[in-house]
Amino acid sequence: MKLGALIAKATLTIYNEIIKKTSSPQLLKALNYCVEAYKYASLSFEMVFSKLVEDPQTANYDVTVMDPEITNCEKELLDAK
């Protein structure tokens, strides 16, 4: 979970840097969507880590909820080309 949080934060940083250099409105929209998705993922990984010992079922659910957001981010980026 800690590794997931670190990767999500690193990806978030990369997206924020790309946003600064982007002029395409469609790509900017997709990148902003991804920024929100990775903010959510980063926070969720950190929360899941604390829940893992006391409530593994809830932790598992929280991780599975993140997947569609990240998948939608990838789809948005592909659609923006």
Secondary structure, DSSP 4 states (H G I P E B T S, - for coil): -HHHHHHHHHHHHHHHHHHHH---HHHHHHHHHHHHHHHHHHHHHHHHHHHTTT-HHHHHHHHHHHHHHHHHHHHHHHHH-
